Amino acid sequence: MNGVHDLGGMQGFGPVVPEPEGSPFHHTWEGRVHAMTVASPTRANIDAGRHERELIPPAAYLGMSYYERWFASLSSLLLKHGLVTPEEMARGAADPAAPRHTPRLPAERVEATLTARGSYVRDNPTPPLFQPGDGVRARNLNPAGHTRLPRYVRGRAGTIERLHGAHVLPDSHAHGAGEEPRPLYTVRFTARELWGEAASPRDSVALNLWEPYLERA
């Protein structure tokens, strides 16, 4: 969505510093937040989870670390889906009087479930509009909700490099409107097309973009 959450192509945030290999977490609590998020029933819709993070107010979002944002969005989704009450959230413990349910993910199934590979590939009987080598332009869309079309490529021309088949459309899925599978393409943009003549003529950016994001150039 439009907002501070889409930082692609923006300056002033300092260099990107790669994390050391084998060190995904800075603190123990970050690993726990990751585990809770992945094991939560709300994880069934990853797009809704991303959209929930985009609903964090801009000033708060920019002041949070990566896993603080995950924790904030997980807490919000658990409340929205009625999986916990505000009182339970405040106490950090379940209501002793609440009815007991069978755990969604028993301990003996955790490893197999969380290491199983998922897929957003779907069947789509509609032929793709584009093929590798076609020139396309990213549409200048300004949605109020979730999208995976970065602002910095909107209105810019690129070339289709690869067709990946049909995948779940995040723009629809994030808002509970169904999966709406659409063709997904790898599109390459030159750096100069994106950032002007000051950019290196040797550089380019390749993005995976859904068909509704594109039009023929």
N, C-alpha and C positions, 0 to 999 in steps of 0.2 A: 504494500500500500504506500501511498505518498506520505512521507514523514521522515523523522530522523532515523528510523529503523532501517532505511535503505541507504547505506553509506557508500555504495559502489560508485567509483569515479570521483568521490569528493576528496578535497585536500584539507590539510590542517589537523589531521588526527595522528600524525606521526608515522614512522615506518612500521611495516608489518614485521613483527619479530617472531620467527618460527619457534615453536615449543621444542624442547629437547625430545628426541625419540624415546619412547617408553615412559614419558611423564605427562599423562593426559590431565592430571589433577594437581592443583597447587596445595590443596588442603583435603583432609579426610572427608569433611562434610560435602565437598563437591562430588566425590564418588557416590556418596549416599543419595544425593539429589538426583544424580544421573540414574542410579538404580531404581529409585522410586518412580521417576518419570517413565522409564522404559517398561516397568512392571505395572504401571497404573492402567486401569481400564480405559482411561482417556487416550492412551497411546494408540488406540485403534485408528485414530484419525490424526496423523502427524501434521496435516495441513491446518487443522483446527488449532493444534498446539502452537504452530508458528504464528497463526493469526492472533492468538491470545497474547503472545509476547509483543506483537505489534500494537496491542491496545494499552500497553504500559505507557503512562504519560511521558512525553519526551524528556523532561528534566530528570525524572526518576530513572528512565531507561539509560541515559548517558552516564548517570552516576553509579550504575550497577555493574558488577562483574558478570561474565558470561553465565555462570551457574546461579547467580542471584536472579537473573532473568528467568532461568528455567524454573527456579523455585517459586517465583512470583506467579508465573503462568500456570504451573501445576496446582498451586493452592487455589487459584481462581477457578480453574476447571473442575476441581474436586467439589467446590462449593456450588458451582453452576449445575453440575450433574446430580447434586443431592447425595453425593457419596460420603460427605461429612457435613456436620452442622457448624455454624459459626462458633458455637460454644466449644465444640470439640477441637476446632482449629485453634482457638485461643488457648485452650488447655494443653494441646499437644497430646491428647489421649482420648480414646473412645469413651462414649457414655456407657457406664457399666449397665445401665438399664436398657440399652438399645438391643434389638434382636440380633442374634448371631447368624451369620451366613457362611456358607462354604467358601473358603478363600478362592478367588479367581485363579490364583497361581500358587498351588501347593509347593512346598519347599522341594520336593523330589522332582518337580517339573521345571524348576527355574532355569537350570543350565541349558537343557534341551530347547526350551522355549526362546530364551534370549539369544541363543547362538544360531537359531534357525534363520535361514535367509528368506526375506520377504521379497515381494515384487509388485510393482505398480504397473506392469505390462498387462494390457488387456486386448481383447479382440475388438476390432472396429471394421465393419463391412464397408465403410466409405473409403474410396481410394484417396491417397494423399494428394494434396494440391501441388506439392513441390517435389523435385528430385535433386540429387546431388549435382552441383554445378549451376543451379538456378540462382539468379540474383533476386534478393528479397529486401524488403525494408521493414524494420520493426515498427509496428503501428504506434502512433502517439496516443497511448491510452492513459487515462488518469482515474483509475478505479477508486471507489471509496473503501473497498474491502481488500482482501488478500489477493496478491498476484505474485508470480515469479518472474515478471518482466522488469528488469532493472531500469530505473529512470535514465541512466546514462546511455542506453542504446536506443531509446525511443526516438523514432524519426530517422535513424541511421541505417545506411545500406550495408548489406553483407552478402555472403555467399553460402548457400547450403553445402555442407560437407558430407553429412550423413543423415540417413533416416533411421530412427530407432524403433519404429512401430508405434502403436497407440499406447499411451500412458494416461493414468488418471489425471484429470485437469485440476490443479490445485485451486484455481479461482472458484470453481463450483464446489469441490469437496470440502474446502475449509468452512463453508457456510451451510453445510448440511443439505445441499441441493443435488446430491448424487455425484457419482464418479465422473460421468460425462467424458469417457476416454477420447482423446484427440491425438493425432500424429505428433511425435516429438522429433525435433531436428537438432543437429549440431550446426550452428551458424557462425561463420568466422567474420569478424570485423577488423579492418586495419586500424591501427592506433591513430593514424591521422584522420580517419573518418570519424573516430570518436572524440578526439581531443585537439584536432587541428594540426597545422603545419609544424608546430613546435615538437610534436611527438616524433619518435624514431620511425623512419620508413620501413624498418626491418621488423617492427613489433606488430603483433595482432592479438586479439582476444577471441576465444571460441566459447560460445555459450550454448547450452541446451535450452531451446525455446519451443513452446507449443504452437501448433498451427494457428490458433486464433490470435496469436501475438503478431503474426506476419502478414504482409501483403507483397504482391509481386512488384519488384522495382522497375 
